[in-house]
Amino acid sequence: MFSQNEAFLEKFWGEMLSRDTQSIRAAFNPLDAQDRKTVIEHLNRMVTEDGWHAEQRASAQAALDVIKDLHTQI
C-alpha cells in the first residue's frame, strides 16, 4: 500500500512522463520554483545519463520539450 506521498509521486511522475502535453502541464504548473528546478534537473539526468531505458529517455525529453514551451509562452 502506498503512503500519501508515494501515491502523489507515482501520479506526478506518471503525468510528467506520459508524453501528454496537458498532463505534463497540469503536473508541472503548480510547482514552486525550487521544485520546478529539481524536476528539470531530474529529467535532464534521465535524458543524458546511462542506465535509463530508451522509452524513459523519450518520455523525459517530451516533458522537457513541454516545459521549455511553457517558458517561451510566458
C-alpha positions as CSV (number, residue, x, y, z in Angstrom):
1,M,0.0,0.0,0.0
2,F,1.3,3.4,-1.0
3,S,1.6,6.2,1.6
4,Q,0.0,9.5,0.5
5,N,3.5,10.9,-0.5
6,E,4.3,7.8,-2.5
7,A,0.9,7.9,-4.2
8,F,1.4,11.6,-5.0
9,L,4.9,10.9,-6.5
10,E,3.6,7.9,-8.5
11,K,0.8,10.1,-10.0
12,F,3.1,13.1,-10.5
13,W,5.8,11.2,-12.4
14,G,3.1,9.2,-14.3
15,E,1.8,12.6,-15.6
16,M,5.3,14.0,-16.2
17,L,6.4,11.0,-18.3
18,S,3.1,10.5,-20.0
19,R,4.1,12.3,-23.2
20,D,0.7,14.1,-23.0
21,T,1.1,17.8,-23.1
22,Q,-1.9,18.6,-21.0
23,S,-0.9,16.1,-18.3
24,I,2.7,17.4,-18.2
25,R,1.4,21.0,-17.9
26,A,-1.1,20.0,-15.2
27,A,1.7,18.3,-13.1
28,F,4.3,21.0,-13.6
29,N,2.4,24.3,-13.4
30,P,1.5,24.1,-9.6
31,L,5.1,23.5,-8.6
32,D,7.1,26.3,-6.9
33,A,10.4,27.5,-8.4
34,Q,12.6,25.1,-6.4
35,D,10.5,22.0,-7.2
36,R,10.5,23.0,-10.9
37,K,14.3,23.2,-10.8
38,T,14.5,19.8,-9.2
39,V,12.2,18.2,-11.7
40,I,14.0,19.8,-14.7
41,E,17.4,18.6,-13.3
42,H,16.0,15.0,-12.9
43,L,14.5,15.0,-16.4
44,N,17.8,16.2,-17.8
45,R,19.6,13.4,-16.0
46,M,17.1,10.9,-17.4
47,V,17.9,12.2,-20.9
48,T,21.7,12.3,-20.6
49,E,22.8,9.7,-18.1
50,D,23.4,6.0,-18.7
51,G,21.0,3.5,-17.2
52,W,17.7,4.8,-18.4
53,H,15.6,2.8,-20.9
54,A,15.1,4.4,-24.3
55,E,11.4,4.9,-23.6
56,Q,12.1,6.6,-20.3
57,R,14.6,8.9,-22.1
58,A,12.0,9.7,-24.8
59,S,9.3,10.4,-22.1
60,A,11.7,12.7,-20.2
61,Q,12.6,14.6,-23.4
62,A,9.0,15.0,-24.2
63,A,8.4,16.5,-20.8
64,L,11.4,18.8,-21.2
65,D,10.0,20.0,-24.5
66,V,6.6,20.8,-23.0
67,I,8.3,22.7,-20.1
68,K,10.5,24.6,-22.5
69,D,7.4,25.6,-24.5
70,L,5.7,26.7,-21.3
71,H,8.6,29.1,-20.6
72,T,8.6,30.6,-24.1
73,Q,4.8,31.3,-23.7
74,I,5.3,33.4,-20.6
